[in-house]
Amino acid sequence: MQAKQFNHQFQRPTWAEIHRENLAHNFRVMQEAVGSRVAIMPAVKANAYGHGAIECAQVFEREGAQWFGVALPEEASRLREAGITKPILALGGFWEGQEEFIIEREITPVMFRLDLLARLNEAAKKFKVTVAYHVKVDTGMGRLGVPFSEFDKFLEAAALFDHLRLDGLMTHFASADDVEGVAFTKQQSVIFEDALRLVRERGFAPRWIHQANSAATHAYPQTHGNLVRLGGVLYGFWRDATKRDVAPLDWRPVLSLHTRITHLKTVAAGTPLGYGGTFITKRESRIATLAIGYADGLRRTLSNRGQVLVRGEFAPIVGRISMDLTLVDVSDIGDATLGDEVVIIGRQGEQEITAERVAAQLETISYEVTCSISDRVPRVYK
Ligand SMILES: *Cc1c(COP(=O)(O)O)cnc(C)c1O
């Protein structure tokens, strides 16, 4: 669907635009950076960080992505239903009872628990197939993965499952984006190399060796292995996603968020605005009502704090953001008119509000900002 075809006449004029060409560009930038011998696994979990998992996966597939990474088997299943045939790694593994679900859909699970390996082995035996999995070793993230101290015993037990094939070894970095995390990241990588040695000594020959997320791929080329798992930089997030002492590549933002002025009025000085009257006008003001609220992902924490772009200029959010509506002060934007397009995230004229900028105001990261844009907001693919 083109932006032009988004029907402003019959729908609420609130939408997110996804710039497919920038997404493809960011993929090419990364393929160039890692070289042709390293495969890229775009992370398309959480609806591709809010950008639309199926549409983004289709773009990445055209650009040569060899894998996809999701959090849940359910997310992988949706990609399969949409016709994605490339291998899909379920980064969070699977839950008891989902063994047949993942085998039927050819989803590759990340494994770190022997009880789940046993269940998967039983299901594979029943289907008379060999199921490939990637094993995750915890080298310092402390979240998922076999602790390194238990890794050799884990491998010894894993070798007994005759319907499973250990086809990948992976770990995940905790602080690859942090200028103060260099020693820790290098230590994680050293532990990973030890883990790889143990894997080979136990007679496994995994095809895929991977450690790096966006930040590590950019700052620590020695961690590329033969596969890198990229989310952030593919969506054009780098100011809060990569290590700040390494020069950025030409990453371009992919998502922008738009709405329109749906009501416009002049109010006297001293007028309270919105729930609780938390903003009181100090002067006669022109106040615009926008057709977007926290149920769309415009976080309520931005009340009396955030800004939007109207006619290429910044306008402050005034009063509390409510579920469906938000007020902005357009007194200083003389020609603002009912129906004007308003940019919440993105560029308008000379000005830009990046997802990273919104994130900084919310004391979070860009990923959470776009993940929070709800299903109620139509995505328009350009
Ligand atoms: C989401 C995820 C990634 C991608 O991280 P980015 O910072 O977005 O590049 C990599 N690995 C794992 C295990 C993940 O869950």
The ligand as an SDF file (V2000), in Angstrom:
LIG
                    3D

 15 15  0  0  0  0  0  0  0  0999 V2000
   17.0100   -9.2660   19.5720 C   0  0  0  0  0  0  0  0  0  0  0  0
   18.2540  -10.0500   19.5890 C   0  0  0  0  0  0  0  0  0  0  0  0
   19.3340   -9.6970   18.7860 C   0  0  0  0  0  0  0  0  0  0  0  0
   19.3680   -8.4220   17.9670 C   0  0  0  0  0  0  0  0  0  0  0  0
   19.8180   -7.3750   18.8030 O   0  0  0  0  0  0  0  0  0  0  0  0
   20.0300   -5.8990   18.2140 P   0  0  0  0  0  0  0  0  0  0  0  0
   20.6210   -5.1180   19.3240 O   0  0  0  0  0  0  0  0  0  0  0  0
   18.6620   -5.3920   17.8560 O   0  0  0  0  0  0  0  0  0  0  0  0
   20.9180   -6.0200   17.0370 O   0  0  0  0  0  0  0  0  0  0  0  0
   20.4340  -10.5370   18.7820 C   0  0  0  0  0  0  0  0  0  0  0  0
   20.4620  -11.6580   19.5230 N   0  0  0  0  0  0  0  0  0  0  0  0
   19.4500  -12.0100   20.3300 C   0  0  0  0  0  0  0  0  0  0  0  0
   19.5450  -13.2530   21.1480 C   0  0  0  0  0  0  0  0  0  0  0  0
   18.3180  -11.2180   20.4040 C   0  0  0  0  0  0  0  0  0  0  0  0
   17.3120  -11.5670   21.2130 O   0  0  0  0  0  0  0  0  0  0  0  0
  1  2  1  0
  2  3  1  0
  2 14  2  0
  3  4  1  0
  3 10  2  0
  4  5  1  0
  5  6  1  0
  6  7  2  0
  6  8  1  0
  6  9  1  0
 10 11  1  0
 11 12  2  0
 12 13  1  0
 12 14  1  0
 14 15  1  0
M  END
$$$$
